[in-house]
């Protein structure tokens, strides 16, 4: 189906001068050597790389409003960009035009301790928000990933991360937004409020909209009291099935950890070598990483014993405790750097989210396909919330050896693997993306597998907000 949204107006010298008047010449980049970093995100699909005609780095909402009004009048494509840490191609300027980077709008405007809320500009990074909250004795519960990710981008994808099992995704913590529409109008859905029954909920329409409906410029974020104590448990199992099948039992025991991750030893050992750091467990094939938090050491000890009992009853080989900040940090660093360690051989990361009860069966299907097509498919993820990350690679595995494949061979295999795994995930009540977003990389499958009525509604919404199709063209349903 051909899209109605195809702005391909070129940036003329006259337009360029007008842009400099709107945002300041120091905030307009056109040098290819300076703008090449804005042509991609952290995904591995180089075929989607596109160089923008210019990068705009405004410093105020008013400048963005004037920019959007000008873009609407001239039909210049605008691709919003946060920290560029995404994995779906959502910030790639597919049809040229302008990249609008929020990097200079990076102020923490307020930490409101009384209401336990932060007001921040969209370019504030996750790391900056976490630190500011900690300094005020508060916490930002979700940890959606790379701490260089920007808040606007995290909201645009409704990012999740390992802590969603207890705290949910970032949607649960967004109380208000400032948004510039494609017309240049500025709206402020939500606010420093906990509840609202005042008309249609536009706030949540923009969360997860991937920059296709408006530009997020500010956000009001809910914070919580900082937990007093935390502890990480590394729990090895002889096989993957037993590890994953333990997860529902933990939840059924009325234990809600901060995180429940599953990861296989082969990728742990690769990441150990990459970082020159050591994982605490040397036995078994698969580990659960369980993070607990509590208001007292006694409560933490009790939770740890309960988790250990559940896991050992279901085949765990051991329960290893990391209860010092340095030990916990080393474990979390190894887990968080797995993608970085295997990125050189990764073609695509899947982001399927399933009911927790279906994870084990889906991962078994991954292993069947891995054997059938002789392609290494390292799989790990957030077992607590059902989000599974299968990495489609360009290598096969024989024992501990990774063997490169010819491009034509791995490409053919990758197409089959992706199709089969999406079909399996959806047949189990899952969705294509739990936290990375659709962007352009998952767009074809999203259009294929989503009900036509839903797609029609989404396209109508897009047309209402962006009738000229200038905002992040080529993404999601466009």
KEMI-105291 format. One record per residue (C-alpha): residue number from 1; residue in one letter; x, y, z. Coordinates in steps of 0.1 Angstrom, whole numbers, plus 5000, padded with zeros to 4 digits. Example, Ala and Ser with C-alpha at 12.3 -4.5 7.8 and 13.67 -1.06 7.14 Angstrom:
# KEMI-105291
     n   res     px     py     pz
     1     A   5123   4955   5078
     2     S   5137   4989   5071
//
This chain:
# KEMI-105291
     n   res     px     py     pz
     1     X   5000   5000   5000
     2     X   5014   5033   4990
     3     X   5016   5059   5017
     4     X   4999   5093   5015
     5     X   5028   5108   5035
     6     X   5058   5114   5012
     7     X   5073   5148   5017
     8     X   5104   5151   4996
     9     X   5109   5188   4993
    10     X   5146   5197   4991
    11     X   5164   5222   5014
    12     X   5170   5252   4992
    13     X   5195   5280   5000
    14     X   5166   5303   5008
    15     X   5151   5277   5032
    16     X   5185   5272   5049
    17     X   5188   5309   5055
    18     X   5153   5310   5070
    19     X   5162   5281   5093
    20     X   5192   5300   5106
    21     X   5170   5330   5113
    22     X   5145   5308   5133
    23     X   5170   5288   5155
    24     X   5203   5306   5151
    25     X   5230   5298   5127
    26     X   5250   5280   5154
    27     X   5221   5255   5157
    28     X   5220   5245   5120
    29     X   5245   5219   5109
    30     X   5251   5210   5072
    31     X   5287   5198   5071
    32     X   5286   5161   5061
    33     X   5314   5153   5086
    34     X   5293   5167   5114
    35     X   5259   5153   5104
    36     X   5269   5118   5096
    37     X   5264   5107   5132
    38     X   5227   5117   5128
    39     X   5222   5092   5099
    40     X   5217   5061   5120
    41     X   5208   5048   5155
    42     X   5223   5018   5174
    43     X   5206   4991   5152
    44     X   5229   4971   5129
    45     X   5210   4974   5096
    46     X   5233   4997   5076
    47     X   5208   4996   5046
    48     X   5186   5020   5065
    49     X   5213   5047   5070
    50     X   5203   5080   5056
    51     X   5221   5114   5057
    52     X   5199   5144   5065
    53     X   5202   5176   5045
    54     X   5207   5195   5078
    55     X   5206   5189   5115
    56     X   5187   5214   5137
    57     X   5196   5217   5174
    58     X   5172   5243   5188
    59     X   5174   5255   5224
    60     X   5137   5264   5232
    61     X   5102   5252   5226
    62     X   5094   5285   5209
    63     X   5121   5279   5184
    64     X   5108   5245   5177
    65     X   5072   5259   5173
    66     X   5085   5284   5147
    67     X   5105   5256   5130
    68     X   5075   5233   5127
    69     X   5053   5261   5114
    70     X   5079   5268   5087
    71     X   5083   5231   5079
    72     X   5045   5227   5075
    73     X   5044   5257   5052
    74     X   5073   5244   5030
    75     X   5065   5207   5035
    76     X   5101   5199   5047
    77     X   5104   5165   5064
    78     X   5113   5167   5101
    79     X   5128   5136   5119
    80     X   5130   5141   5156
    81     X   5160   5126   5174
    82     X   5169   5119   5210
    83     X   5201   5102   5220
    84     X   5202   5080   5190
    85     X   5203   5049   5212
    86     X   5172   5032   5196
    87     X   5172   4999   5178
    88     X   5143   5003   5154
    89     X   5155   5030   5130
    90     X   5130   5054   5145
    91     X   5153   5085   5143
    92     X   5167   5078   5108
    93     X   5157   5106   5082
    94     X   5144   5082   5056
    95     X   5133   5109   5032
    96     X   5160   5134   5038
    97     X   5150   5168   5051
    98     X   5159   5179   5086
    99     X   5168   5160   5117
   100     X   5156   5179   5148
   101     X   5179   5169   5176
   102     X   5168   5178   5212
   103     X   5203   5174   5226
   104     X   5206   5211   5236
   105     X   5173   5211   5254
   106     X   5188   5193   5284
   107     X   5178   5212   5315
   108     X   5163   5196   5346
   109     X   5138   5224   5354
   110     X   5126   5212   5387
   111     X   5128   5183   5412
   112     X   5095   5188   5432
   113     X   5101   5168   5464
   114     X   5067   5176   5478
   115     X   5049   5161   5448
   116     X   5077   5136   5440
   117     X   5079   5148   5404
   118     X   5106   5160   5380
   119     X   5101   5185   5352
   120     X   5127   5181   5325
   121     X   5134   5191   5290
   122     X   5133   5163   5264
   123     X   5170   5162   5259
   124     X   5178   5153   5295
   125     X   5194   5119   5296
   126     X   5183   5089   5317
   127     X   5215   5091   5336
   128     X   5210   5128   5345
   129     X   5174   5122   5357
   130     X   5185   5092   5378
   131     X   5213   5112   5394
   132     X   5191   5143   5401
   133     X   5164   5121   5417
   134     X   5190   5103   5439
   135     X   5204   5137   5451
   136     X   5168   5146   5462
   137     X   5164   5112   5480
   138     X   5141   5100   5453
   139     X   5142   5075   5425
   140     X   5131   5071   5389
   141     X   5120   5034   5390
   142     X   5123   5024   5353
   143     X   5157   5018   5338
   144     X   5150   5014   5301
   145     X   5186   5009   5291
   146     X   5214   5030   5280
   147     X   5218   5060   5304
   148     X   5227   5082   5275
   149     X   5192   5078   5261
   150     X   5172   5110   5263
   151     X   5139   5113   5281
   152     X   5120   5124   5250
   153     X   5131   5094   5230
   154     X   5123   5070   5259
   155     X   5088   5085   5261
   156     X   5083   5083   5223
   157     X   5090   5046   5223
   158     X   5073   5038   5257
   159     X   5106   5022   5267
   160     X   5106   4994   5292
   161     X   5137   4977   5304
   162     X   5144   4951   5331
   163     X   5125   4968   5359
   164     X   5091   4967   5342
   165     X   5082   4935   5360
   166     X   5077   4956   5392
   167     X   5073   4991   5380
   168     X   5060   4989   5344
   169     X   5072   5009   5314
   170     X   5079   5046   5313
   171     X   5042   5053   5304
   172     X   5034   5047   5341
   173     X   5057   5076   5351
   174     X   5048   5103   5326
   175     X   5023   5128   5342
   176     X   5025   5156   5317
   177     X   5040   5166   5284
   178     X   5047   5198   5265
   179     X   5043   5190   5228
   180     X   5048   5210   5196
   181     X   5024   5199   5169
   182     X   5034   5198   5132
   183     X   5013   5230   5128
   184     X   5036   5248   5153
   185     X   5009   5248   5180
   186     X   5020   5240   5216
   187     X   4999   5218   5238
   188     X   5003   5206   5274
   189     X   4983   5174   5281
   190     X   4985   5162   5317
   191     X   5004   5180   5345
   192     X   5014   5175   5382
   193     X   4984   5154   5388
   194     X   4979   5117   5397
   195     X   4946   5113   5380
   196     X   4923   5129   5354
   197     X   4889   5123   5339
   198     X   4889   5153   5318
   199     X   4882   5145   5282
   200     X   4902   5122   5258
   201     X   4935   5112   5272
   202     X   4959   5128   5247
   203     X   4988   5124   5270
   204     X   4989   5086   5265
   205     X   4983   5090   5228
   206     X   5017   5107   5224
   207     X   5035   5082   5246
   208     X   5048   5055   5223
   209     X   5039   5074   5192
   210     X   5076   5074   5180
   211     X   5077   5110   5171
   212     X   5051   5107   5144
   213     X   5024   5130   5159
   214     X   5043   5158   5177
   215     X   5076   5169   5192
   216     X   5080   5162   5229
   217     X   5098   5192   5244
   218     X   5092   5188   5281
   219     X   5080   5161   5305
   220     X   5067   5159   5340
   221     X   5080   5126   5354
   222     X   5067   5108   5385
   223     X   5094   5098   5410
   224     X   5092   5075   5440
   225     X   5110   5073   5474
   226     X   5144   5057   5469
   227     X   5146   5020   5481
   228     X   5169   5016   5511
   229     X   5184   4982   5503
   230     X   5189   4961   5472
   231     X   5205   4928   5463
   232     X   5212   4908   5432
   233     X   5209   4870   5430
   234     X   5226   4850   5402
   235     X   5209   4816   5399
   236     X   5224   4790   5375
   237     X   5204   4762   5359
   238     X   5214   4731   5339
   239     X   5191   4741   5311
   240     X   5171   4770   5297
   241     X   5137   4754   5302
   242     X   5140   4749   5339
   243     X   5153   4785   5344
   244     X   5124   4801   5325
   245     X   5097   4778   5340
   246     X   5108   4790   5374
   247     X   5097   4826   5367
   248     X   5059   4822   5370
   249     X   5065   4803   5402
   250     X   5083   4833   5417
   251     X   5054   4856   5409
   252     X   5029   4831   5421
   253     X   5047   4831   5455
   254     X   5038   4868   5458
   255     X   5074   4879   5453
   256     X   5077   4908   5428
   257     X   5114   4914   5422
   258     X   5128   4946   5408
   259     X   5140   4925   5378
   260     X   5140   4889   5366
   261     X   5164   4884   5337
   262     X   5174   4852   5319
   263     X   5206   4848   5300
   264     X   5226   4819   5286
   265     X   5262   4813   5296
   266     X   5276   4814   5260
   267     X   5268   4851   5257
   268     X   5279   4858   5293
   269     X   5313   4843   5285
   270     X   5317   4863   5253
   271     X   5308   4895   5272
   272     X   5332   4886   5300
   273     X   5360   4885   5275
   274     X   5348   4917   5259
   275     X   5348   4936   5292
   276     X   5376   4917   5309
   277     X   5353   4912   5339
   278     X   5340   4881   5356
   279     X   5305   4868   5361
   280     X   5300   4850   5395
   281     X   5286   4818   5382
   282     X   5306   4792   5362
   283     X   5282   4763   5363
   284     X   5251   4755   5343
   285     X   5238   4766   5309
   286     X   5214   4794   5318
   287     X   5212   4819   5347
   288     X   5184   4839   5362
   289     X   5195   4873   5374
   290     X   5170   4884   5401
   291     X   5172   4919   5417
   292     X   5154   4925   5449
   293     X   5148   4957   5469
   294     X   5134   4963   5503
   295     X   5130   4989   5531
   296     X   5151   4969   5556
   297     X   5179   4943   5556
   298     X   5155   4919   5574
   299     X   5129   4922   5547
   300     X   5156   4918   5520
   301     X   5169   4886   5537
   302     X   5134   4872   5539
   303     X   5128   4879   5502
   304     X   5162   4863   5493
   305     X   5153   4831   5512
   306     X   5119   4829   5496
   307     X   5134   4833   5461
   308     X   5161   4808   5468
   309     X   5136   4782   5480
   310     X   5114   4786   5449
   311     X   5144   4783   5426
   312     X   5161   4754   5443
   313     X   5128   4735   5444
   314     X   5127   4739   5406
   315     X   5161   4727   5397
   316     X   5185   4756   5404
   317     X   5221   4745   5408
   318     X   5230   4772   5433
   319     X   5220   4807   5445
   320     X   5248   4833   5444
   321     X   5244   4866   5463
   322     X   5258   4900   5453
   323     X   5250   4923   5482
   324     X   5277   4950   5478
   325     X   5274   4979   5454
   326     X   5306   4969   5435
   327     X   5295   4933   5430
   328     X   5261   4943   5419
   329     X   5275   4969   5395
   330     X   5298   4943   5379
   331     X   5269   4919   5373
   332     X   5247   4946   5359
   333     X   5274   4959   5336
   334     X   5280   4925   5321
   335     X   5243   4920   5315
   336     X   5239   4954   5300
   337     X   5268   4951   5277
   338     X   5258   4918   5261
   339     X   5244   4935   5230
   340     X   5276   4956   5226
   341     X   5297   4924   5228
   342     X   5278   4905   5202
   343     X   5268   4934   5180
   344     X   5296   4928   5154
   345     X   5278   4895   5144
   346     X   5242   4907   5150
   347     X   5219   4913   5120
   348     X   5187   4922   5140
   349     X   5173   4921   5175
   350     X   5138   4909   5180
   351     X   5117   4925   5207
   352     X   5088   4901   5211
   353     X   5067   4905   5242
   354     X   5046   4875   5254
   355     X   5025   4864   5283
   356     X   5049   4851   5310
   357     X   5035   4817   5308
   358     X   5044   4815   5271
   359     X   5081   4824   5273
   360     X   5094   4789   5278
   361     X   5076   4775   5248
   362     X   5086   4804   5226
   363     X   5123   4800   5236
   364     X   5121   4763   5228
   365     X   5109   4773   5194
   366     X   5139   4796   5190
   367     X   5162   4766   5198
   368     X   5144   4744   5173
   369     X   5148   4770   5146
   370     X   5184   4776   5155
   371     X   5191   4739   5150
   372     X   5170   4737   5118
   373     X   5187   4766   5100
   374     X   5222   4764   5115
   375     X   5222   4800   5126
   376     X   5233   4812   5160
   377     X   5202   4828   5177
   378     X   5214   4840   5212
   379     X   5183   4848   5232
   380     X   5179   4865   5265
   381     X   5157   4892   5281
   382     X   5132   4903   5307
   383     X   5117   4870   5319
   384     X   5097   4889   5345
   385     X   5076   4908   5320
   386     X   5077   4884   5290
   387     X   5100   4905   5268
   388     X   5123   4882   5248
   389     X   5153   4895   5228
   390     X   5164   4870   5201
   391     X   5194   4881   5182
   392     X   5195   4870   5146
   393     X   5232   4867   5137
   394     X   5253   4862   5106
   395     X   5272   4832   5121
   396     X   5266   4795   5129
   397     X   5278   4779   5161
   398     X   5297   4746   5165
   399     X   5304   4740   5201
   400     X   5322   4771   5214
   401     X   5332   4783   5179
   402     X   5313   4809   5159
   403     X   5316   4804   5122
   404     X   5310   4833   5097
   405     X   5286   4826   5069
   406     X   5284   4840   5034
   407     X   5262   4871   5031
   408     X   5238   4854   5007
   409     X   5235   4824   5031
   410     X   5228   4843   5064
   411     X   5204   4868   5046
   412     X   5182   4839   5034
   413     X   5183   4823   5068
   414     X   5175   4855   5086
   415     X   5144   4862   5066
   416     X   5130   4827   5075
   417     X   5140   4830   5111
   418     X   5123   4864   5116
   419     X   5091   4852   5099
   420     X   5089   4820   5119
   421     X   5096   4837   5152
   422     X   5071   4865   5147
   423     X   5044   4839   5137
   424     X   5052   4819   5168
   425     X   5052   4849   5191
   426     X   5019   4862   5178
   427     X   5003   4828   5180
   428     X   5010   4828   5217
   429     X   4993   4861   5223
   430     X   5024   4882   5219
   431     X   5032   4915   5201
   432     X   5060   4924   5178
   433     X   5077   4950   5201
   434     X   5076   4953   5238
   435     X   5100   4982   5242
   436     X   5120   4991   5211
   437     X   5092   5004   5190
   438     X   5083   4998   5154
   439     X   5103   5025   5136
   440     X   5112   5014   5101
   441     X   5129   4981   5109
   442     X   5098   4963   5122
   443     X   5074   4983   5100
   444     X   5068   4956   5073
   445     X   5059   4930   5098
   446     X   5038   4954   5118
   447     X   5017   4962   5087
   448     X   5015   4925   5079
   449     X   5004   4912   5112
   450     X   4982   4941   5126
   451     X   4945   4941   5121
   452     X   4934   4963   5092
   453     X   4909   4982   5113
   454     X   4936   4991   5138
   455     X   4959   5003   5111
   456     X   4932   5024   5095
   457     X   4925   5041   5129
   458     X   4962   5048   5134
   459     X   4965   5063   5099
   460     X   4935   5085   5106
   461     X   4951   5097   5138
   462     X   4983   5104   5120
   463     X   4964   5124   5094
   464     X   4946   5145   5120
   465     X   4978   5156   5137
   466     X   5001   5157   5106
   467     X   4980   5163   5075
   468     X   5010   5171   5053
   469     X   5030   5141   5065
   470     X   5061   5161   5074
   471     X   5068   5145   5108
   472     X   5090   5114   5110
   473     X   5079   5102   5075
   474     X   5082   5065   5067
   475     X   5078   5052   5102
   476     X   5052   5030   5120
   477     X   5021   5032   5097
   478     X   5033   5057   5072
//
